[in-house]
């Protein structure tokens, strides 16, 4: 999963509607940095959870 897909998924959660524009942009920018640290090749494996 590329970073843009990961960030789009995160940004689709309703909690970001409560935060508003600037806090959401700041969080997603920080998340992009964390993603780059953990996945330096730019790709993460997507895991589907079930309960």
mmCIF entry with sequence, helices, sheets and N, C-alpha, C, O atoms, coordinates in Angstrom:
data_MODEL
# 
_entry.id   MODEL 
# 
_entity.id                         1 
_entity.type                       polymer 
_entity.pdbx_number_of_molecules   1 
# 
_entity_poly.entity_id                      1 
_entity_poly.type                           'polypeptide(L)' 
_entity_poly.nstd_linkage                   no 
_entity_poly.nstd_monomer                   no 
_entity_poly.pdbx_seq_one_letter_code       
;(UNK)(UNK)(UNK)(UNK)(UNK)(UNK)(UNK)(UNK)(UNK)(UNK)(UNK)(UNK)(UNK)(UNK)(UNK)(UNK)
(UNK)(UNK)(UNK)(UNK)(UNK)(UNK)(UNK)(UNK)(UNK)(UNK)(UNK)(UNK)(UNK)(UNK)(UNK)(UNK)
(UNK)(UNK)(UNK)(UNK)(UNK)(UNK)(UNK)(UNK)(UNK)(UNK)(UNK)(UNK)(UNK)(UNK)(UNK)(UNK)
(UNK)(UNK)(UNK)
;
_entity_poly.pdbx_seq_one_letter_code_can   XXXXXXXXXXXXXXXXXXXXXXXXXXXXXXXXXXXXXXXXXXXXXXXXXXX 
_entity_poly.pdbx_strand_id                 A 
# 
loop_
_entity_poly_seq.entity_id 
_entity_poly_seq.num 
_entity_poly_seq.mon_id 
_entity_poly_seq.hetero 
1 1  UNK n 
1 2  UNK n 
1 3  UNK n 
1 4  UNK n 
1 5  UNK n 
1 6  UNK n 
1 7  UNK n 
1 8  UNK n 
1 9  UNK n 
1 10 UNK n 
1 11 UNK n 
1 12 UNK n 
1 13 UNK n 
1 14 UNK n 
1 15 UNK n 
1 16 UNK n 
1 17 UNK n 
1 18 UNK n 
1 19 UNK n 
1 20 UNK n 
1 21 UNK n 
1 22 UNK n 
1 23 UNK n 
1 24 UNK n 
1 25 UNK n 
1 26 UNK n 
1 27 UNK n 
1 28 UNK n 
1 29 UNK n 
1 30 UNK n 
1 31 UNK n 
1 32 UNK n 
1 33 UNK n 
1 34 UNK n 
1 35 UNK n 
1 36 UNK n 
1 37 UNK n 
1 38 UNK n 
1 39 UNK n 
1 40 UNK n 
1 41 UNK n 
1 42 UNK n 
1 43 UNK n 
1 44 UNK n 
1 45 UNK n 
1 46 UNK n 
1 47 UNK n 
1 48 UNK n 
1 49 UNK n 
1 50 UNK n 
1 51 UNK n 
# 
_struct_asym.id          A 
_struct_asym.entity_id   1 
# 
loop_
_struct_conf.conf_type_id 
_struct_conf.id 
_struct_conf.pdbx_PDB_helix_id 
_struct_conf.beg_label_comp_id 
_struct_conf.beg_label_asym_id 
_struct_conf.beg_label_seq_id 
_struct_conf.pdbx_beg_PDB_ins_code 
_struct_conf.end_label_comp_id 
_struct_conf.end_label_asym_id 
_struct_conf.end_label_seq_id 
_struct_conf.pdbx_end_PDB_ins_code 
_struct_conf.beg_auth_comp_id 
_struct_conf.beg_auth_asym_id 
_struct_conf.beg_auth_seq_id 
_struct_conf.end_auth_comp_id 
_struct_conf.end_auth_asym_id 
_struct_conf.end_auth_seq_id 
_struct_conf.pdbx_PDB_helix_class 
_struct_conf.details 
_struct_conf.pdbx_PDB_helix_length 
HELX_P HELX_P1 AA1 UNK A 3  ? UNK A 11 ? UNK A 3  UNK A 11 1 ? 9  
HELX_P HELX_P2 AA2 UNK A 15 ? UNK A 19 ? UNK A 15 UNK A 19 1 ? 5  
HELX_P HELX_P3 AA3 UNK A 21 ? UNK A 38 ? UNK A 21 UNK A 38 1 ? 18 
# 
_struct_conf_type.id          HELX_P 
_struct_conf_type.criteria    ? 
_struct_conf_type.reference   ? 
# 
loop_
_atom_site.group_PDB 
_atom_site.id 
_atom_site.type_symbol 
_atom_site.label_atom_id 
_atom_site.label_alt_id 
_atom_site.label_comp_id 
_atom_site.label_asym_id 
_atom_site.label_entity_id 
_atom_site.label_seq_id 
_atom_site.pdbx_PDB_ins_code 
_atom_site.Cartn_x 
_atom_site.Cartn_y 
_atom_site.Cartn_z 
_atom_site.occupancy 
_atom_site.B_iso_or_equiv 
_atom_site.pdbx_formal_charge 
_atom_site.auth_seq_id 
_atom_site.auth_comp_id 
_atom_site.auth_asym_id 
_atom_site.auth_atom_id 
_atom_site.pdbx_PDB_model_num 
ATOM 1   N N  . UNK A 1 1  ? 0.853   -1.166  0.000  1.00 0.00 ? 1  UNK A N  1 
ATOM 2   C CA . UNK A 1 1  ? 0.000   0.000   0.000  1.00 0.00 ? 1  UNK A CA 1 
ATOM 3   C C  . UNK A 1 1  ? 0.903   1.234   0.000  1.00 0.00 ? 1  UNK A C  1 
ATOM 4   O O  . UNK A 1 1  ? 1.740   1.376   0.891  1.00 0.00 ? 1  UNK A O  1 
ATOM 5   N N  . UNK A 1 2  ? 0.754   2.113   -0.962 1.00 0.00 ? 2  UNK A N  1 
ATOM 6   C CA . UNK A 1 2  ? 1.549   3.346   -0.988 1.00 0.00 ? 2  UNK A CA 1 
ATOM 7   C C  . UNK A 1 2  ? 1.033   4.346   0.053  1.00 0.00 ? 2  UNK A C  1 
ATOM 8   O O  . UNK A 1 2  ? -0.106  4.240   0.508  1.00 0.00 ? 2  UNK A O  1 
ATOM 9   N N  . UNK A 1 3  ? 1.871   5.312   0.427  1.00 0.00 ? 3  UNK A N  1 
ATOM 10  C CA . UNK A 1 3  ? 1.476   6.283   1.457  1.00 0.00 ? 3  UNK A CA 1 
ATOM 11  C C  . UNK A 1 3  ? 0.179   7.017   1.134  1.00 0.00 ? 3  UNK A C  1 
ATOM 12  O O  . UNK A 1 3  ? -0.627  7.250   2.035  1.00 0.00 ? 3  UNK A O  1 
ATOM 13  N N  . UNK A 1 4  ? -0.042  7.384   -0.108 1.00 0.00 ? 4  UNK A N  1 
ATOM 14  C CA . UNK A 1 4  ? -1.261  8.130   -0.448 1.00 0.00 ? 4  UNK A CA 1 
ATOM 15  C C  . UNK A 1 4  ? -2.523  7.310   -0.183 1.00 0.00 ? 4  UNK A C  1 
ATOM 16  O O  . UNK A 1 4  ? -3.542  7.859   0.237  1.00 0.00 ? 4  UNK A O  1 
ATOM 17  N N  . UNK A 1 5  ? -2.460  6.003   -0.425 1.00 0.00 ? 5  UNK A N  1 
ATOM 18  C CA . UNK A 1 5  ? -3.604  5.138   -0.141 1.00 0.00 ? 5  UNK A CA 1 
ATOM 19  C C  . UNK A 1 5  ? -3.853  5.059   1.358  1.00 0.00 ? 5  UNK A C  1 
ATOM 20  O O  . UNK A 1 5  ? -4.992  5.145   1.816  1.00 0.00 ? 5  UNK A O  1 
ATOM 21  N N  . UNK A 1 6  ? -2.783  4.895   2.110  1.00 0.00 ? 6  UNK A N  1 
ATOM 22  C CA . UNK A 1 6  ? -2.870  4.838   3.572  1.00 0.00 ? 6  UNK A CA 1 
ATOM 23  C C  . UNK A 1 6  ? -3.473  6.136   4.118  1.00 0.00 ? 6  UNK A C  1 
ATOM 24  O O  . UNK A 1 6  ? -4.374  6.099   4.956  1.00 0.00 ? 6  UNK A O  1 
ATOM 25  N N  . UNK A 1 7  ? -2.983  7.268   3.650  1.00 0.00 ? 7  UNK A N  1 
ATOM 26  C CA . UNK A 1 7  ? -3.470  8.561   4.132  1.00 0.00 ? 7  UNK A CA 1 
ATOM 27  C C  . UNK A 1 7  ? -4.918  8.815   3.713  1.00 0.00 ? 7  UNK A C  1 
ATOM 28  O O  . UNK A 1 7  ? -5.688  9.401   4.474  1.00 0.00 ? 7  UNK A O  1 
ATOM 29  N N  . UNK A 1 8  ? -5.289  8.386   2.526  1.00 0.00 ? 8  UNK A N  1 
ATOM 30  C CA . UNK A 1 8  ? -6.679  8.539   2.089  1.00 0.00 ? 8  UNK A CA 1 
ATOM 31  C C  . UNK A 1 8  ? -7.608  7.710   2.964  1.00 0.00 ? 8  UNK A C  1 
ATOM 32  O O  . UNK A 1 8  ? -8.706  8.148   3.307  1.00 0.00 ? 8  UNK A O  1 
ATOM 33  N N  . UNK A 1 9  ? -7.159  6.510   3.324  1.00 0.00 ? 9  UNK A N  1 
ATOM 34  C CA . UNK A 1 9  ? -7.964  5.673   4.209  1.00 0.00 ? 9  UNK A CA 1 
ATOM 35  C C  . UNK A 1 9  ? -8.116  6.343   5.573  1.00 0.00 ? 9  UNK A C  1 
ATOM 36  O O  . UNK A 1 9  ? -9.225  6.427   6.100  1.00 0.00 ? 9  UNK A O  1 
ATOM 37  N N  . UNK A 1 10 ? -7.027  6.812   6.141  1.00 0.00 ? 10 UNK A N  1 
ATOM 38  C CA . UNK A 1 10 ? -7.103  7.494   7.434  1.00 0.00 ? 10 UNK A CA 1 
ATOM 39  C C  . UNK A 1 10 ? -8.016  8.715   7.358  1.00 0.00 ? 10 UNK A C  1 
ATOM 40  O O  . UNK A 1 10 ? -8.854  8.924   8.234  1.00 0.00 ? 10 UNK A O  1 
ATOM 41  N N  . UNK A 1 11 ? -7.853  9.509   6.321  1.00 0.00 ? 11 UNK A N  1 
ATOM 42  C CA . UNK A 1 11 ? -8.632  10.731  6.171  1.00 0.00 ? 11 UNK A CA 1 
ATOM 43  C C  . UNK A 1 11 ? -10.113 10.499  5.977  1.00 0.00 ? 11 UNK A C  1 
ATOM 44  O O  . UNK A 1 11 ? -10.911 11.427  6.109  1.00 0.00 ? 11 UNK A O  1 
ATOM 45  N N  . UNK A 1 12 ? -10.494 9.258   5.662  1.00 0.00 ? 12 UNK A N  1 
ATOM 46  C CA . UNK A 1 12 ? -11.908 8.967   5.451  1.00 0.00 ? 12 UNK A CA 1 
ATOM 47  C C  . UNK A 1 12 ? -12.648 8.669   6.759  1.00 0.00 ? 12 UNK A C  1 
ATOM 48  O O  . UNK A 1 12 ? -13.870 8.517   6.757  1.00 0.00 ? 12 UNK A O  1 
ATOM 49  N N  . UNK A 1 13 ? -11.929 8.588   7.854  1.00 0.00 ? 13 UNK A N  1 
ATOM 50  C CA . UNK A 1 13 ? -12.560 8.286   9.139  1.00 0.00 ? 13 UNK A CA 1 
ATOM 51  C C  . UNK A 1 13 ? -13.270 9.525   9.688  1.00 0.00 ? 13 UNK A C  1 
ATOM 52  O O  . UNK A 1 13 ? -12.778 10.645  9.551  1.00 0.00 ? 13 UNK A O  1 
ATOM 53  N N  . UNK A 1 14 ? -14.416 9.313   10.302 1.00 0.00 ? 14 UNK A N  1 
ATOM 54  C CA . UNK A 1 14 ? -15.252 10.427  10.761 1.00 0.00 ? 14 UNK A CA 1 
ATOM 55  C C  . UNK A 1 14 ? -14.578 11.292  11.808 1.00 0.00 ? 14 UNK A C  1 
ATOM 56  O O  . UNK A 1 14 ? -14.946 12.457  11.957 1.00 0.00 ? 14 UNK A O  1 
ATOM 57  N N  . UNK A 1 15 ? -13.610 10.770  12.536 1.00 0.00 ? 15 UNK A N  1 
ATOM 58  C CA . UNK A 1 15 ? -12.927 11.573  13.555 1.00 0.00 ? 15 UNK A CA 1 
ATOM 59  C C  . UNK A 1 15 ? -12.279 12.816  12.942 1.00 0.00 ? 15 UNK A C  1 
ATOM 60  O O  . UNK A 1 15 ? -12.166 13.847  13.605 1.00 0.00 ? 15 UNK A O  1 
ATOM 61  N N  . UNK A 1 16 ? -11.859 12.724  11.694 1.00 0.00 ? 16 UNK A N  1 
ATOM 62  C CA . UNK A 1 16 ? -11.224 13.872  11.049 1.00 0.00 ? 16 UNK A CA 1 
ATOM 63  C C  . UNK A 1 16 ? -12.218 14.970  10.718 1.00 0.00 ? 16 UNK A C  1 
ATOM 64  O O  . UNK A 1 16 ? -11.839 16.135  10.595 1.00 0.00 ? 16 UNK A O  1 
ATOM 65  N N  . UNK A 1 17 ? -13.490 14.610  10.571 1.00 0.00 ? 17 UNK A N  1 
ATOM 66  C CA . UNK A 1 17 ? -14.521 15.631  10.362 1.00 0.00 ? 17 UNK A CA 1 
ATOM 67  C C  . UNK A 1 17 ? -14.655 16.503  11.603 1.00 0.00 ? 17 UNK A C  1 
ATOM 68  O O  . UNK A 1 17 ? -14.942 17.695  11.500 1.00 0.00 ? 17 UNK A O  1 
ATOM 69  N N  . UNK A 1 18 ? -14.449 15.915  12.766 1.00 0.00 ? 18 UNK A N  1 
ATOM 70  C CA . UNK A 1 18 ? -14.546 16.649  14.031 1.00 0.00 ? 18 UNK A CA 1 
ATOM 71  C C  . UNK A 1 18 ? -13.335 17.552  14.220 1.00 0.00 ? 18 UNK A C  1 
ATOM 72  O O  . UNK A 1 18 ? -13.461 18.671  14.717 1.00 0.00 ? 18 UNK A O  1 
ATOM 73  N N  . UNK A 1 19 ? -12.169 17.068  13.826 1.00 0.00 ? 19 UNK A N  1 
ATOM 74  C CA . UNK A 1 19 ? -10.944 17.852  14.004 1.00 0.00 ? 19 UNK A CA 1 
ATOM 75  C C  . UNK A 1 19 ? -10.948 19.136  13.180 1.00 0.00 ? 19 UNK A C  1 
ATOM 76  O O  . UNK A 1 19 ? -10.505 20.181  13.654 1.00 0.00 ? 19 UNK A O  1 
ATOM 77  N N  . UNK A 1 20 ? -11.440 19.061  11.969 1.00 0.00 ? 20 UNK A N  1 
ATOM 78  C CA . UNK A 1 20 ? -11.409 20.219  11.086 1.00 0.00 ? 20 UNK A CA 1 
ATOM 79  C C  . UNK A 1 20 ? -10.183 20.207  10.185 1.00 0.00 ? 20 UNK A C  1 
ATOM 80  O O  . UNK A 1 20 ? -9.322  19.333  10.286 1.00 0.00 ? 20 UNK A O  1 
ATOM 81  N N  . UNK A 1 21 ? -10.127 21.196  9.305  1.00 0.00 ? 21 UNK A N  1 
ATOM 82  C CA . UNK A 1 21 ? -9.124  21.244  8.242  1.00 0.00 ? 21 UNK A CA 1 
ATOM 83  C C  . UNK A 1 21 ? -7.677  21.254  8.678  1.00 0.00 ? 21 UNK A C  1 
ATOM 84  O O  . UNK A 1 21 ? -6.925  20.344  8.328  1.00 0.00 ? 21 UNK A O  1 
ATOM 85  N N  . UNK A 1 22 ? -7.269  22.251  9.428  1.00 0.00 ? 22 UNK A N  1 
ATOM 86  C CA . UNK A 1 22 ? -5.849  22.398  9.763  1.00 0.00 ? 22 UNK A CA 1 
ATOM 87  C C  . UNK A 1 22 ? -5.334  21.264  10.657 1.00 0.00 ? 22 UNK A C  1 
ATOM 88  O O  . UNK A 1 22 ? -4.273  20.712  10.365 1.00 0.00 ? 22 UNK A O  1 
ATOM 89  N N  . UNK A 1 23 ? -6.038  20.893  11.732 1.00 0.00 ? 23 UNK A N  1 
ATOM 90  C CA . UNK A 1 23 ? -5.549  19.763  12.523 1.00 0.00 ? 23 UNK A CA 1 
ATOM 91  C C  . UNK A 1 23 ? -5.456  18.462  11.717 1.00 0.00 ? 23 UNK A C  1 
ATOM 92  O O  . UNK A 1 23 ? -4.540  17.666  11.923 1.00 0.00 ? 23 UNK A O  1 
ATOM 93  N N  . UNK A 1 24 ? -6.387  18.254  10.818 1.00 0.00 ? 24 UNK A N  1 
ATOM 94  C CA . UNK A 1 24 ? -6.350  17.056  9.972  1.00 0.00 ? 24 UNK A CA 1 
ATOM 95  C C  . UNK A 1 24 ? -5.146  17.105  9.044  1.00 0.00 ? 24 UNK A C  1 
ATOM 96  O O  . UNK A 1 24 ? -4.438  16.107  8.907  1.00 0.00 ? 24 UNK A O  1 
ATOM 97  N N  . UNK A 1 25 ? -4.901  18.231  8.412  1.00 0.00 ? 25 UNK A N  1 
ATOM 98  C CA . UNK A 1 25 ? -3.730  18.363  7.523  1.00 0.00 ? 25 UNK A CA 1 
ATOM 99  C C  . UNK A 1 25 ? -2.437  18.132  8.301  1.00 0.00 ? 25 UNK A C  1 
ATOM 100 O O  . UNK A 1 25 ? -1.530  17.459  7.812  1.00 0.00 ? 25 UNK A O  1 
ATOM 101 N N  . UNK A 1 26 ? -2.349  18.685  9.502  1.00 0.00 ? 26 UNK A N  1 
ATOM 102 C CA . UNK A 1 26 ? -1.144  18.525  10.325 1.00 0.00 ? 26 UNK A CA 1 
ATOM 103 C C  . UNK A 1 26 ? -0.937  17.045  10.686 1.00 0.00 ? 26 UNK A C  1 
ATOM 104 O O  . UNK A 1 26 ? 0.170   16.517  10.574 1.00 0.00 ? 26 UNK A O  1 
ATOM 105 N N  . UNK A 1 27 ? -2.028  16.386  11.124 1.00 0.00 ? 27 UNK A N  1 
ATOM 106 C CA . UNK A 1 27 ? -1.924  14.971  11.483 1.00 0.00 ? 27 UNK A CA 1 
ATOM 107 C C  . UNK A 1 27 ? -1.476  14.136  10.290 1.00 0.00 ? 27 UNK A C  1 
ATOM 108 O O  . UNK A 1 27 ? -0.577  13.305  10.415 1.00 0.00 ? 27 UNK A O  1 
ATOM 109 N N  . UNK A 1 28 ? -2.100  14.355  9.128  1.00 0.00 ? 28 UNK A N  1 
ATOM 110 C CA . UNK A 1 28 ? -1.755  13.556  7.951  1.00 0.00 ? 28 UNK A CA 1 
ATOM 111 C C  . UNK A 1 28 ? -0.327  13.815  7.484  1.00 0.00 ? 28 UNK A C  1 
ATOM 112 O O  . UNK A 1 28 ? 0.330   12.900  6.988  1.00 0.00 ? 28 UNK A O  1 
ATOM 113 N N  . UNK A 1 29 ? 0.166   15.041  7.631  1.00 0.00 ? 29 UNK A N  1 
ATOM 114 C CA . UNK A 1 29 ? 1.568   15.338  7.293  1.00 0.00 ? 29 UNK A CA 1 
ATOM 115 C C  . UNK A 1 29 ? 2.509   14.588  8.235  1.00 0.00 ? 29 UNK A C  1 
ATOM 116 O O  . UNK A 1 29 ? 3.520   14.038  7.799  1.00 0.00 ? 29 UNK A O  1 
ATOM 117 N N  . UNK A 1 30 ? 2.175   14.566  9.529  1.00 0.00 ? 30 UNK A N  1 
ATOM 118 C CA . UNK A 1 30 ? 2.989   13.833  10.499 1.00 0.00 ? 30 UNK A CA 1 
ATOM 119 C C  . UNK A 1 30 ? 2.927   12.330  10.227 1.00 0.00 ? 30 UNK A C  1 
ATOM 120 O O  . UNK A 1 30 ? 3.931   11.630  10.355 1.00 0.00 ? 30 UNK A O  1 
ATOM 121 N N  . UNK A 1 31 ? 1.763   11.845  9.857  1.00 0.00 ? 31 UNK A N  1 
ATOM 122 C CA . UNK A 1 31 ? 1.602   10.421  9.537  1.00 0.00 ? 31 UNK A CA 1 
ATOM 123 C C  . UNK A 1 31 ? 2.414   10.053  8.296  1.00 0.00 ? 31 UNK A C  1 
ATOM 124 O O  . UNK A 1 31 ? 2.993   8.969   8.238  1.00 0.00 ? 31 UNK A O  1 
ATOM 125 N N  . UNK A 1 32 ? 2.462   10.939  7.310  1.00 0.00 ? 32 UNK A N  1 
ATOM 126 C CA . UNK A 1 32 ? 3.277   10.689  6.115  1.00 0.00 ? 32 UNK A CA 1 
ATOM 127 C C  . UNK A 1 32 ? 4.754   10.556  6.502  1.00 0.00 ? 32 UNK A C  1 
ATOM 128 O O  . UNK A 1 32 ? 5.461   9.701   5.969  1.00 0.00 ? 32 UNK A O  1 
ATOM 129 N N  . UNK A 1 33 ? 5.217   11.398  7.428  1.00 0.00 ? 33 UNK A N  1 
ATOM 130 C CA . UNK A 1 33 ? 6.606   11.311  7.900  1.00 0.00 ? 33 UNK A CA 1 
ATOM 131 C C  . UNK A 1 33 ? 6.854   9.987   8.626  1.00 0.00 ? 33 UNK A C  1 
ATOM 132 O O  . UNK A 1 33 ? 7.879   9.343   8.408  1.00 0.00 ? 33 UNK A O  1 
ATOM 133 N N  . UNK A 1 34 ? 5.913   9.580   9.492  1.00 0.00 ? 34 UNK A N  1 
ATOM 134 C CA . UNK A 1 34 ? 6.056   8.307   10.208 1.00 0.00 ? 34 UNK A CA 1 
ATOM 135 C C  . UNK A 1 34 ? 6.071   7.140   9.216  1.00 0.00 ? 34 UNK A C  1 
ATOM 136 O O  . UNK A 1 34 ? 6.866   6.212   9.359  1.00 0.00 ? 34 UNK A O  1 
ATOM 137 N N  . UNK A 1 35 ? 5.203   7.189   8.228  1.00 0.00 ? 35 UNK A N  1 
ATOM 138 C CA . UNK A 1 35 ? 5.141   6.149   7.207  1.00 0.00 ? 35 UNK A CA 1 
ATOM 139 C C  . UNK A 1 35 ? 6.495   6.011   6.519  1.00 0.00 ? 35 UNK A C  1 
ATOM 140 O O  . UNK A 1 35 ? 6.983   4.901   6.308  1.00 0.00 ? 35 UNK A O  1 
ATOM 141 N N  . UNK A 1 36 ? 7.097   7.146   6.171  1.00 0.00 ? 36 UNK A N  1 
ATOM 142 C CA . UNK A 1 36 ? 8.391   7.130   5.478  1.00 0.00 ? 36 UNK A CA 1 
ATOM 143 C C  . UNK A 1 36 ? 9.491   6.534   6.359  1.00 0.00 ? 36 UNK A C  1 
ATOM 144 O O  . UNK A 1 36 ? 10.399  5.875   5.853  1.00 0.00 ? 36 UNK A O  1 
ATOM 145 N N  . UNK A 1 37 ? 9.417   6.761   7.662  1.00 0.00 ? 37 UNK A N  1 
ATOM 146 C CA . UNK A 1 37 ? 10.415  6.192   8.574  1.00 0.00 ? 37 UNK A CA 1 
ATOM 147 C C  . UNK A 1 37 ? 10.269  4.678   8.686  1.00 0.00 ? 37 UNK A C  1 
ATOM 148 O O  . UNK A 1 37 ? 11.260  3.948   8.662  1.00 0.00 ? 37 UNK A O  1 
ATOM 149 N N  . UNK A 1 38 ? 9.041   4.217   8.806  1.00 0.00 ? 38 UNK A N  1 
ATOM 150 C CA . UNK A 1 38 ? 8.784   2.798   9.024  1.00 0.00 ? 38 UNK A CA 1 
ATOM 151 C C  . UNK A 1 38 ? 8.882   1.992   7.726  1.00 0.00 ? 38 UNK A C  1 
ATOM 152 O O  . UNK A 1 38 ? 9.306   0.837   7.740  1.00 0.00 ? 38 UNK A O  1 
ATOM 153 N N  . UNK A 1 39 ? 8.493   2.601   6.614  1.00 0.00 ? 39 UNK A N  1 
ATOM 154 C CA . UNK A 1 39 ? 8.491   1.934   5.315  1.00 0.00 ? 39 UNK A CA 1 
ATOM 155 C C  . UNK A 1 39 ? 9.317   2.744   4.320  1.00 0.00 ? 39 UNK A C  1 
ATOM 156 O O  . UNK A 1 39 ? 8.762   3.393   3.433  1.00 0.00 ? 39 UNK A O  1 
ATOM 157 N N  . UNK A 1 40 ? 10.643  2.708   4.463  1.00 0.00 ? 40 UNK A N  1 
ATOM 158 C CA . UNK A 1 40 ? 11.490  3.550   3.611  1.00 0.00 ? 40 UNK A CA 1 
ATOM 159 C C  . UNK A 1 40 ? 11.373  3.259   2.124  1.00 0.00 ? 40 UNK A C  1 
ATOM 160 O O  . UNK A 1 40 ? 11.708  4.115   1.304  1.00 0.00 ? 40 UNK A O  1 
ATOM 161 N N  . UNK A 1 41 ? 10.902  2.062   1.755  1.00 0.00 ? 41 UNK A N  1 
ATOM 162 C CA . UNK A 1 41 ? 10.733  1.777   0.325  1.00 0.00 ? 41 UNK A CA 1 
ATOM 163 C C  . UNK A 1 41 ? 9.413   2.330   -0.205 1.00 0.00 ? 41 UNK A C  1 
ATOM 164 O O  . UNK A 1 41 ? 9.137   2.237   -1.401 1.00 0.00 ? 41 UNK A O  1 
ATOM 165 N N  . UNK A 1 42 ? 8.581   2.913   0.695  1.00 0.00 ? 42 UNK A N  1 
ATOM 166 C CA . UNK A 1 42 ? 7.351   3.571   0.286  1.00 0.00 ? 42 UNK A CA 1 
ATOM 167 C C  . UNK A 1 42 ? 6.146   2.664   0.143  1.00 0.00 ? 42 UNK A C  1 
ATOM 168 O O  . UNK A 1 42 ? 5.108   3.087   -0.365 1.00 0.00 ? 42 UNK A O  1 
ATOM 169 N N  . UNK A 1 43 ? 6.274   1.402   0.591  1.00 0.00 ? 43 UNK A N  1 
ATOM 170 C CA . UNK A 1 43 ? 5.162   0.471   0.451  1.00 0.00 ? 43 UNK A CA 1 
ATOM 171 C C  . UNK A 1 43 ? 4.941   -0.286  1.748  1.00 0.00 ? 43 UNK A C  1 
ATOM 172 O O  . UNK A 1 43 ? 5.888   -0.779  2.359  1.00 0.00 ? 43 UNK A O  1 
ATOM 173 N N  . UNK A 1 44 ? 3.689   -0.376  2.162  1.00 0.00 ? 44 UNK A N  1 
ATOM 174 C CA . UNK A 1 44 ? 3.320   -1.165  3.333  1.00 0.00 ? 44 UNK A CA 1 
ATOM 175 C C  . UNK A 1 44 ? 2.324   -2.232  2.903  1.00 0.00 ? 44 UNK A C  1 
ATOM 176 O O  . UNK A 1 44 ? 1.554   -2.040  1.962  1.00 0.00 ? 44 UNK A O  1 
ATOM 177 N N  . UNK A 1 45 ? 2.352   -3.342  3.595  1.00 0.00 ? 45 UNK A N  1 
ATOM 178 C CA . UNK A 1 45 ? 1.383   -4.393  3.314  1.00 0.00 ? 45 UNK A CA 1 
ATOM 179 C C  . UNK A 1 45 ? 0.077   -4.076  4.019  1.00 0.00 ? 45 UNK A C  1 
ATOM 180 O O  . UNK A 1 45 ? 0.072   -3.719  5.197  1.00 0.00 ? 45 UNK A O  1 
ATOM 181 N N  . UNK A 1 46 ? -0.998  -4.201  3.320  1.00 0.00 ? 46 UNK A N  1 
ATOM 182 C CA . UNK A 1 46 ? -2.314  -3.967  3.907  1.00 0.00 ? 46 UNK A CA 1 
ATOM 183 C C  . UNK A 1 46 ? -2.764  -5.230  4.635  1.00 0.00 ? 46 UNK A C  1 
ATOM 184 O O  . UNK A 1 46 ? -2.642  -6.340  4.118  1.00 0.00 ? 46 UNK A O  1 
ATOM 185 N N  . UNK A 1 47 ? -3.287  -5.038  5.843  1.00 0.00 ? 47 UNK A N  1 
ATOM 186 C CA . UNK A 1 47 ? -3.762  -6.163  6.642  1.00 0.00 ? 47 UNK A CA 1 
ATOM 187 C C  . UNK A 1 47 ? -5.245  -5.948  6.896  1.00 0.00 ? 47 UNK A C  1 
ATOM 188 O O  . UNK A 1 47 ? -5.659  -4.872  7.326  1.00 0.00 ? 47 UNK A O  1 
ATOM 189 N N  . UNK A 1 48 ? -6.033  -6.965  6.633  1.00 0.00 ? 48 UNK A N  1 
ATOM 190 C CA . UNK A 1 48 ? -7.469  -6.901  6.901  1.00 0.00 ? 48 UNK A CA 1 
ATOM 191 C C  . UNK A 1 48 ? -7.735  -7.626  8.214  1.00 0.00 ? 48 UNK A C  1 
ATOM 192 O O  . UNK A 1 48 ? -7.378  -8.791  8.387  1.00 0.00 ? 48 UNK A O  1 
ATOM 193 N N  . UNK A 1 49 ? -8.366  -6.911  9.126  1.00 0.00 ? 49 UNK A N  1 
ATOM 194 C CA . UNK A 1 49 ? -8.693  -7.466  10.437 1.00 0.00 ? 49 UNK A CA 1 
ATOM 195 C C  . UNK A 1 49 ? -10.145 -7.906  10.443 1.00 0.00 ? 49 UNK A C  1 
ATOM 196 O O  . UNK A 1 49 ? -11.005 -7.267  9.837  1.00 0.00 ? 49 UNK A O  1 
ATOM 197 N N  . UNK A 1 50 ? -10.403 -8.988  11.124 1.00 0.00 ? 50 UNK A N  1 
ATOM 198 C CA . UNK A 1 50 ? -11.784 -9.407  11.304 1.00 0.00 ? 50 UNK A CA 1 
ATOM 199 C C  . UNK A 1 50 ? -11.973 -9.837  12.748 1.00 0.00 ? 50 UNK A C  1 
ATOM 200 O O  . UNK A 1 50 ? -11.030 -10.266 13.412 1.00 0.00 ? 50 UNK A O  1 
ATOM 201 N N  . UNK A 1 51 ? -13.197 -9.715  13.218 1.00 0.00 ? 51 UNK A N  1 
ATOM 202 C CA . UNK A 1 51 ? -13.484 -10.104 14.585 1.00 0.00 ? 51 UNK A CA 1 
ATOM 203 C C  . UNK A 1 51 ? -14.550 -11.162 14.622 1.00 0.00 ? 51 UNK A C  1 
ATOM 204 O O  . UNK A 1 51 ? -14.929 -11.620 15.700 1.00 0.00 ? 51 UNK A O  1 
# 
